[in-house]
C-alpha cells in the first residue's frame, strides 16, 4: 500500500491520526495533551515576521523559571496527561542555558518534544542530542537566497550557519523517519511564513524540503509583534499559485505537507480545525505566567495565573475555560493570525481578570 499522508511527529495530527487519540475526549476527562514552555525573549535576529514586539526584545529576565522549576512544570503536566512538549514562544530557545536540561528531563518523562528554532546557534552536538531525545526539530525559514534571507533578519552570516546546521540535521534525521501503511512520519521540518513579497521563496523552500525528505509547513503572517509593521497578506486575499487563485486561508494546507498545529478533534467543539497545541495545551511563559498561547498573553502581566503561585489544577481549568472563549471569539485557526484577535485581547486587558 502506498503512503498517503506525511505527518510531523509530536503534532496534533500525529497524536490523532497515528496514535489514535481524540484530544477532545482527553480534555473532557481533565487531561491536557500539550505543554508549551517558553524560554526568555532573547533573540539574535530581527525578522520582519517576528511575533515578538521590540518592547520585549532582550528583556533582563531575572524572573525566568529555573531549570528545576521547569522540570517541576513538566512533571506536573505529565500528571495531567501531557504527551508533548513544545518549545517555541517568546525568543530563540537555543539561546536559553536551560534548554539542554529541559530536553533531557522531557525525554526522561516520556515526552515527545517539538523545538522551533531559527537554527543559527545550533551545533552538531546539540542536533545529535535532539535526535536521540525524541525532539522533532523545526527550522523557521524565509528564503534560500542568502541576500534576501539576511536582509529580512538583519543578521550577517546567519544564512551559512543555518544551512550548515540544516544539512547536518538532514543527515541525522533521515534515519529517524518512520513509515506505516498509511503515514510517513517525519521529525525534521521547515516552517515558512507567507508575506506579501515571498511567495516564490516559499515555493523554493517547499521544493528544497521535499528534495531532502523534510516536512514542509507554512502559515500566514501574524497580527502581532514586529509583523504588524511589515508586509503581509490580508485575510480573504487571493494568492496566485500555479496560475490558480487560492484564498489565503487555504494556502497553508495547499502548499504545506499539512499543519504542525491544526487539530481534527477541535471540530467537535468549535466546528473547525484550530491550533491544537493551544486549544488542548497549557501555555507557560518564560517567567511561569499562564499565557493565551505560545505567542500571546504576556500583555496580561500574569493575571491569568502563574505556576509559581497558582495550583496546577487551577491553571489547567483556566486554560480550558479561556481557550473555549477565545476560539469562539475568532474565526480562524490561530489567535495571533486572526483579525478579531486584538478585540479579544482588548476585552481581557479591560477586565484584567484573575481568571475567566
N, C-alpha and C positions, 0 to 999 in steps of 0.2 A: 504494500500500500504506500502511495506517495505521501510525503509530509505535506500537510495542508495549512499549517499555521506556525509562524515564528513568534515566540513569546520571550519576554525578558524575565529571568529568574528573579524572584522576590517582588514582582509586581502584583497588583491585584488580579490581573488576568491569569497569572501563573497560579496564584492560590485557588482561583475559581475553576479554571479550565483544566489545569494539570493535576492539582492536588484534590480538587473536588469540593472545596469549601464554599458554603453560602455565607458570605460575610454579613448579610442582613440577619440571618438566624443567629450567628455568633453574637452580634450586637444586642439582639433581644435577650440573650442569655447573660448580658452584662459583661461580655468579653470585648476586648479591643484586638484588632488584627495587626496594627502597626504602631510603632513608637517612633516619633521623629525627634531627634536630639540635635539641636543646632549647636554650632560652635561660634566663637566670638566674631563680631562683624569686622574682620580684618581681611583685606584682600590686596593682592599685588597688581590687579588690573583695574581699569576704569571703563568697563564696557558700556556702550550706549544702551544695551538691553538689560542692564542690571536691575534686579528687584530692590536693591538697597539704596535708599536716599543718601545723598552726600553728607547729610547731617549725622548719620550714624557711622559713617566710614571711619575706621581706625579709632573707635572709642577706647579709652583706657578702661579695660574690663576687669576692675578689681573684684567685681561681684560674680565672676564666672563660676560655674559649677566646677568643683574639683573632680579629679578622676574618681575618687572614692564616692562622691555624690552621684556622678554619672552612672557608675556601676550600680549603685543602690536604685536609681531610676529604672535601669534595665531589669534588675531583679524584681522590683515591684510590678513593672509592666508584664513580666513573664507570668507572675501570679494571676494576672488578669487576662491571660491567654494570648499575649502578643506573640506573633510569629515572625515579624520582620522589623528590622531597624532601618530607618532612612536617615542618612547624614547629608544634609544639603544646607538650606536655610540662609543664615544671615551674612555669611562671609565665605572665604575659601577655606574649607575644612582642613585641608592638608597642612595649613599653617598653624593648626592647633597642636600644642605639645601633648595634649591628652589623647589624640586620635589613635595612635597605636595601641594604647592600653584599652580604649573603648572597643576597638575591633577585636582584640584578644578576648575581652570579657564577653562580648556578644557571641562570639564563636563558642566559647565555653558553655554559654547558657542555651545554645542551640538555635540562635537567631540566624535568619538569612538577612544579610546586610546589603543595602544599596548605598554606595558612596558617589555623590555627584561632585565633580571637580573640574577646574579648568585645565588641570594636568601639567601646569608649568613646574610645580615644585615636587612632583613625584620623583622617586629614584627607582632604579631597577629592584633594589632590595624590598622597598615598600610595595611595589607592584606584586612581587612574588609573595609577600606576606598576605596581601589581599586575596591572591589566588588560592592559597591554602586555608584561608579563614572564612570561606563561604561569603566573600564580598563580591557583589555584582558592581562592576566599575563603569561609571557613565562619564564620558568626556563631553563637556559642553563645547560647542564649536561654532564658528561663524563663517569661515571661508578657508579654502585650500590655497588661496593666493596670499603669499606672505605679506605683501604690502597692504592689502586690504585688511587682513587679519590684525596686523599691528596698528593700523590706522584706527580700527574700531576699538581696541582695548588700550591703546596708548602705552604699550609696554614693549620697547625694543628688545629683540632677542627671544621673545616668548614663543614665537611660531616654531622655531627649530627645536626648542625644549619640548614643546607639546608633541610634535611629530615624532621625535625620537622616543619619547615615552609611550606614545600610542603604538608605534611599531613593536616595541618590546612587549607591550600588553597583548598585542595581536598574537605574537608567538606563544606567549604563556597561556592565554585563554583559549586559543584554538583547540587545545587538547581537552578543554573542560566542557565543550558543547555536549549537550545531551539530546538524544532523539528517542521519540516513541513512535508508534504507528501514526499518530495524529499531530505531534508537536515537535518542533525544533526549538530547544531551549538554549538561549544564549546568556552569557554572563558579562559580556562586554558590549557597550553601546556608545553611539554618538548621538547627542541631543542638540538640535538646532532650533533657533528662534526665528520665525519669519518676520522680517521687517519689510518696509516698502521698497527697499533697494537691494535685497539679497536673494531673490528667488533663484537666480542662476547659481549662486553659491550653494543654496540648499540642494539644488539638483546635482551639483558636483559632489557634495558631501554624501548624498544618497548613493550615487554610483560608487564612490570610494568605499563606503560601508559595505555594500553588497559584494564588491570585488574582494573584500578582505574578511568576509564572514562576521561582520559587525552588525549588531542590531541597530536600526536607524529610527530615531524618534524626532518629531517636530511639533512645535506649539506656537500659537500666536504670541505676539509681544504682550507683556503685562501692562496693566493700567496702574502701575505704582513705581516708586523709586525713580532712578535716573531715566528709565524708559519713557516716563511721561513727557520729557522734553526732547525726545528723539523720534525719528520717523517710524510709524507703524501702520499696519492695515487697520481699517475700521470694520467693526462687526457688520456683516451683511455685504461687504465689498466682494466683488467677483475677482478671482485671480485666474490668469491665463496659464493653463498647464497643458502642454502638448496640444495647443490650438483648441482646447476646451475651456470654457469659462466655468470655474468652480467656486461656489460660495466659500468665503474664508473659513467658516466653521467646519467644512468638510476637508480642508487641506491637510490637517494633521494626519487623519486616518487614511487619506488618499496617497500621500507621499511617504508617510512613515510605515514601518512594518506593522505596527499598531501602536497602542499607547503604553507608556510606562506608569501611568497613574489612573487611567479610567477603570471603572468597576462595572461589571454587569449587574451585580447584586443591588446597586443603588436604584435600579429601575423599579424595584419592588416598593420602595417608599417614596422616591422622588419623581418617578416616571421617566427618568432619563439617566444616562450614564454620567456620573460626576467623578471627581477626584477621590478615589477610594482610600488613598493614604490619609487624606484629610477627614473624610466622612467616617471612616472606620478606624481612625487612629487617635493618638494622643500627641499633641504638638507642643514640645517643650523648648523654650528659648534658651540661649546660652547661659542666662542667669537663673534658670529654673522656672521662669514665668510660663504660665499656660498661654499659648497663642491660638489664634484662629486657624492658621495653617502654618506651613513651614516658613512662609514669607510675609506674614502679616499678623497683626495683633499686638506687636510691641508698642504701638501707639497708645494702648490702653494702660501702660505702665504697671502691668502685673495685677490689675484689678480683677481679672478672672481667677486668680489663684496662683500659687507657687508651690513647687514640690518641696520647698524647704519649710513651708508653714501650713500647707493645706493637706489634710488626709488624702491619700491617693484615691480612695473610693469616691471622694467628693470630686476630685479632678476628672475622673472617668465619667461621672454623671453629668458634670457641667459641660464637658466636651460634647457628649452625645446630644445634650439639650440644645446648645447653640449651633451645633453642626446642622441639625434639622432645621432650625430657624434660618440659618444662613443660606442653605441651598434652596429653601422655599422662597427666599427673598431675591434670588438672582435667576437668570435664565440659562447660564452656561455651565461648563463643567469645572471651572476653576475660579475661585473667588477673585483673585487679583487680575484676572483676564476678562472680567465681566464689567460692562458699563454701569451696572447697578451696584457694584461693589462699594464705591465711595459713599453712596447713600446709606448702605447698611452700616458701614464703619462710622459715619457721622452720627447715626442713631445710637450706636454703642457709646461713642465718646460723649454724647449729650447726656445719656442716662448714667454713664460711669458706673456700670453695675458691679456689685460684688459677685454676682453670678446671674445667669439668665434663667 
